[in-house]
Amino acid sequence: MKALTSQRTPKAQHSKLFMIIGTVEQIWRYPVKSMAGEKLADCAVGHLGIAGDRGWALRDETTGEITTGTRIPLVMQCAAAYLETPSQDSIPNVRITFPDGSTTESGDANINARLSQALGKPVTLWPREPSTNKDHYRRKSASARLVGPLLQIPGFRSLLPKLTRFPPLAATLRAEFSREPGEPFPDLSTLPPEILQFTSPLGTYFDAFPIHVLTSASLAKMGQLNPSSDWDVRRFRPNFFVRTNSDIEGLPEANWNGRVLRIGTVEVKCELPTVRCGMTTQKQRDLPKDPGVLRTIVKEAEQNLGSYANVIKPGKAAEGDSVELI
């Protein structure tokens, strides 16, 4: 069996790569965007991903915009768990555990006051809103208001890499992706166009796509490149962490664009590598802050680690299930 590495595989060879790449080692669901999630033994997966994933999010009331751990790092030291089992159509209440161990629930009358006090900013907790509520998801920055509508113009997306050189947009992107001076920005033309105008795909709180897959091979490779950092899977917040076969090395997800993964009875289409931002560096409950994690990904892995995917065949998956590249 031929190992997959970070070297690009020509499209003409894709038909030759039909293989079991490993097994599901961990399954994660994140009830509240940017908070620590729930490790699951099994899950149901629909077109909106794992049922209940990113069912809730925080809105920064200073900006009026849905926020993340990049902007409010203390969010990542909180944890969330559902009080009932969610489904594709229902988002139950959640219990939130603060860094000091105290808890509250989304149904409590003082939930927003408790969150604001703990995080040091006025925030409110919101369940997933319908896609028709565009104002709820809209980015508030001047650059987003300018660039968003322009994306409707044919051919404009190809100009995005050049536009990132303009100081106002460059400053916004540097903060959004936690890039240091001299580090490159992601190629925005490869990202879903709506997330430049909205904080997430409408009707969801995902960063870009409903499924995120990460492999043990990739974490092993990054550990070789920077052994001083702790490449704990929790830093990268995948839905499926795949224990790859021993003969797979390098960064296999870099080769998966356009390919389909079968995970249990679920099939997902890999859309693009997962662009990384400052959330990977932030302190979590028992993980220290480590800027070296992102610096290494930007320098050594073309800014990416893992794969974003869309669900093309809903189904079920469990720990220990085979993962097949088809």
Secondary structure, DSSP 8 states (H G I E B T S, - for coil): -----SS---GGGGGG--EEEEEEEEEEE-SBTTSB-EEESEEEEETTEETTTT-EEEEETTTTEE--TTTSGGGGG-EEEESS---SS----EEEE-TTS-EEETTSTTHHHHHHHHHTS-EEEEE---TT-HHHHB--SHHHHHHHHHTTSTTGGGGHHHHTTSHHHHHHHHHHHT--TT-----GGGS-GGGGTBSSSTT---SSSSEEEEEHHHHHHHHHH-TTS---GGGT--SEEEEE-TT--S-GGGG-TT-EEEETTEEEEEEEEEE--GGGGS-BTTB---HHHHHHHHHHSTTEEEEEEEEEE-EEEETT-EEEE-
